[in-house]
Amino acid sequence: MDISYILNELGEDRDEYFRAVSPPIVQTSNFAFKTVDDLRKAFENEYGGWLYSRGLNPTVEILRKKLAALDGAEDCLVFNSGAAAIFASVLANVKAGDHIVSVKDPYTWARKMFDEILPRFGVTVTYIDGRSITNFENAIQSNTTVIYLESPNSWMFDLQDLSAVAQLARSKNMITICDNSFCTPLYQKPYEMGIDLVLQSATKYISGHSDVIAGVLSGSKQQIERIFNSEYNNIGSGIQPFNAWLLIRGLRTLPARLERITRTTQIVIEFLLSHPRVEEVIFPLHPSFPQYELAQRQMSGGCGLLTFTIKTQSCETIEKFCNSLKHILMAVSWGGHESLIIPKCAGLQRADFNAELDIHRSCRLYVGLEEPEYIIADLQQAFDVIKVLS
């Protein structure tokens, strides 16, 4: 399907709502029935119609159709956070005694689930360096049911060969789950590479305005319906109609925003690479990236998230740099209109800072929709502040 059709028309039957250009927000908890037989049919197949907005809702339905089409998937569910999408996708595919293979250093709440929640039910996890298919082969056990991927992941942007992992998993009857938040479906389509379930934080680029928290899970109709009838409705984690409407609004401008962010990011990367206080810049689609060839093969764009390492022996210098930024905000997440930064040392006690570890001296920068000169000027003045510091 043409992307313009998906974003502007798919799922939108304007004849049903007064030819309004923007779809209505069906802000209702409940749906009424004319006959007992109609109600009975709804009980028997909640996935097939309107019963209760915890499950299906007309505004959410429009969004689901668009997001599934963008992923090239048969169907999708929209959750009230990316963490909920992760939890439901994994929980739906494990039972007591099962084993999961996960890439190392996954998203915080995925790791918490793997380390603290699932072990209570006898589910174990092995973390691996996902850059080598051999590591997956060696980690698989007789009870492995799920392979969990993030490509690229959040700080170091390690990639996995998605087609190769998908082929391996299917040969052993295992489910693959991939977090695609970094790229969005516009720049990478894991489902079309054979991944079973693809998730993303819609809080980020899909929303684009830093005013919605949401998660997306796409896959086959069979998988999505199974999750809908169990984890999705049991957890009660479906997105609300108003937030779904805001995400539809965000989708309208997604290509334009990603194009601008991508262009600006390239300019900011070149500035950082040329700066004497920057030791390294990590970005999947820069030629210096170790997996650049794989990135080019799997990804058609890189958006605005990068990591750079500051030349210093001091945690205080990094803190001074970040505290001196006047326009780039210090905050988690990414994908909105505003540029953001987060230093790795913010997650450490100062006594645990080790300048010998590059990651401890790193900052994750998200490039937003501001003019590149505006972002660079702010970075430069913060670098000027630490010019004389070690």
Secondary structure, DSSP 8 states (H G I E B T S, - for coil): --HHHHHHTTT--GGGGTT-SS------SB---SSHHHHHHHHH-GGGS-SBTTT--HHHHHHHHHHHHHHT-SEEEEESSHHHHHHHHHHTT--TT-EEEEESS--HHHHHIIIIIGGGGT-EEEEE-TT-HHHHHHH--TTEEEEEEESS-SSS-----HHHHHHHHHHTT-EEEEE-TTTHHHH--GGGGT-SEEEEETTTTTT-SS----EEEEE-HHHHHHHIIIIIHHHT-B--HHHHHHHHHHHHTHHHHHHHHHHHHHHHHHHHHH-TTEEEEE-TTSTTSTTHHHHHHH-S--TTEEEEEE--S-HHHHHHHHHH-SSSEE-S---SSS-EEEEGGGGS-GGG--TTSGGGGEEEEE--SS-HHHHHHHHHHHHHHTTT--
